[in-house]
């Protein structure tokens, strides 16, 4: 099992425990089904969230480009050839 698969399985196990269903049942849950869409709506309403908009996407893109990318580029430039 890869590291990513282990993380995904840990997330599935956690969610299954929270909603009190077997982890195997979550594998059968269709994320594009009507039920899933309704569940997402219920979760957003319960937590005070809303579907994302293009404006949200633009703000996130701007934030990533100004706050995250410069740091990442600086860190990469500080690496020596042996670290790349």
Protein Blocks (a to p, Z undefined) as FASTA:
>chain_A
ZZklmmmmmmmmmmmmmnopafklmmmpcfkbmklmmmmmmmmmmnopacddfklmmmmm
mmmmmmmmmmmmmmmmmpcfklZZ
